[in-house]
């Protein structure tokens, strides 16, 4: 028999004893069969459900480790490249200072040589005077004696002493922590643990889903941090963040310029391969510049200042481009006849997905030659600003299904119709889009709810980007200046 209360097998003597008096007992074989059936069910669950999930979790951790190796490699490469850029700038500066030293030396040597030539001539004249007086002293010819007219008083006035003043090299002493801050710093690394990170339902977690960013509140009044004059001839179209210290810009010619944010100075420029004006620019996760060439039908990437063609289209022309959080490219393009528009997702040069129609087969985007820009969000939504439709038309999910359309908010700062241009997203999954006719930027949440306007004295805002600290950069169309704006606490 089996004592259910004690959970042990018992015999007839045990049952009759005081130890099990009044306890419920069952046939031991019946209990054994129940246990076997339970074990079989649990074995099936372990074999068919739980163990495969642990396999998926192990695979997920291995994928994260591989991704970590790649991203740390990219980080080291970025630091090395930054160091090489510094070395090049320092070499240029050294050569410039040495050239200035040579120029100063030659100028002073020429001055001293001229002074020496004058002294040598005077010495020659003095020797001639000495010889003349020697002949006068030795001669008995009175006519020759009286013809000698010494100019000794002239030579008593000694020449001015010229002493060159040497320049001094005063090195700027930047050491220790100060030099480190100038070069760049690393934010701290960390692990976040989430006991609900894996579930019995699914183990497919995106890299971004492992941790949530700290919550930041919108400021009541946005603040302009700095302004950078890009120096383009007439217009400024786009801006893209390379880092928290540098931004790329695109204007009305065939050059893309890199600027230092802190110094406001141009660091370098890249000319398009075709000589055409680029249509849009973006920066990849590894720090490479990407640009679209509408007339050449190409998407190009700049690596180590060399331009590589990544995508060449047929019967379509690329407009906006975005580098996703996974390192892929999103390109919005229009057909040759300007009657169709679509977004294409690329992995390298391989087409992964096309987003063009809604569930009813209707176009998601307007047709015609209009400005269109796009970006992705932390929740993997794809957001498109479509000036032809006068709306942030596509906020679609990862599968390309339409989530919502945002058509502006009233009252607008200048009471003009909503006319969107550049678009970007921040760490809070806010969507920000430039409204060029109302001189402002709209902030909406990831579900299309209007939150706030940013104006900060903006003038025809066109392109937008956001750095890792959630600072907003706005390319202003006509005054050709980039404004850096703080709008989150």
Secondary structure as GFF3:
##gff-version 3
##sequence-region A 1 489
A	DSSP	beta_strand	2	3	.	.	.	ID=ss1
A	DSSP	beta_strand	8	9	.	.	.	ID=ss2
A	DSSP	alpha_helix	12	16	.	.	.	ID=ss3
A	DSSP	three_ten_helix	18	20	.	.	.	ID=ss4
A	DSSP	beta_strand	25	26	.	.	.	ID=ss5
A	DSSP	alpha_helix	28	45	.	.	.	ID=ss6
A	DSSP	pi_helix	46	50	.	.	.	ID=ss7
A	DSSP	alpha_helix	51	138	.	.	.	ID=ss8
A	DSSP	alpha_helix	142	147	.	.	.	ID=ss9
A	DSSP	alpha_helix	152	156	.	.	.	ID=ss10
A	DSSP	alpha_helix	176	183	.	.	.	ID=ss11
A	DSSP	three_ten_helix	207	210	.	.	.	ID=ss12
A	DSSP	beta_strand	218	229	.	.	.	ID=ss13
A	DSSP	beta_strand	236	241	.	.	.	ID=ss14
A	DSSP	beta_strand	246	251	.	.	.	ID=ss15
A	DSSP	beta_strand	255	260	.	.	.	ID=ss16
A	DSSP	beta_strand	266	271	.	.	.	ID=ss17
A	DSSP	beta_strand	280	283	.	.	.	ID=ss18
A	DSSP	beta_strand	289	293	.	.	.	ID=ss19
A	DSSP	beta_strand	298	303	.	.	.	ID=ss20
A	DSSP	beta_strand	306	312	.	.	.	ID=ss21
A	DSSP	beta_strand	316	323	.	.	.	ID=ss22
A	DSSP	beta_strand	329	335	.	.	.	ID=ss23
A	DSSP	beta_strand	341	347	.	.	.	ID=ss24
A	DSSP	beta_strand	350	355	.	.	.	ID=ss25
A	DSSP	beta_strand	372	376	.	.	.	ID=ss26
A	DSSP	beta_strand	382	386	.	.	.	ID=ss27
A	DSSP	beta_strand	392	396	.	.	.	ID=ss28
A	DSSP	beta_strand	402	406	.	.	.	ID=ss29
A	DSSP	beta_strand	420	425	.	.	.	ID=ss30
A	DSSP	beta_strand	431	435	.	.	.	ID=ss31
A	DSSP	three_ten_helix	436	438	.	.	.	ID=ss32
A	DSSP	beta_strand	440	444	.	.	.	ID=ss33
A	DSSP	beta_strand	450	454	.	.	.	ID=ss34
A	DSSP	beta_strand	461	466	.	.	.	ID=ss35
A	DSSP	beta_strand	471	476	.	.	.	ID=ss36
A	DSSP	beta_strand	481	488	.	.	.	ID=ss37
###
